[in-house]
Amino acid sequence: MITVNIILDHDKCQGSDCGVCAYVCPTNVFSIKENKICVNSPQYCKLCYECLELCPSTALELNKKEGNFL
């Protein structure tokens, strides 16, 4: 089983002024709440890396973890 640890640097993130990660994520891992980006469901991340490729402020980091997590 692969899990993903998503790290969002709020100091770099432009929040709702950008929001590109929330718009491009095919599994809706991100949302915009109170003008900030939130990581809601990292367990649904498919590691497509669209958010990383399009984030203009490099505020995201994805770390893949493999193993049996129960």
Protein Blocks (a to p, Z undefined) as FASTA:
>chain_A
ZZddddddfklpgkjmnommmmmmmnlmacceehiacdfblmlpgolommmmmmmnlpac
cdddedddZZ
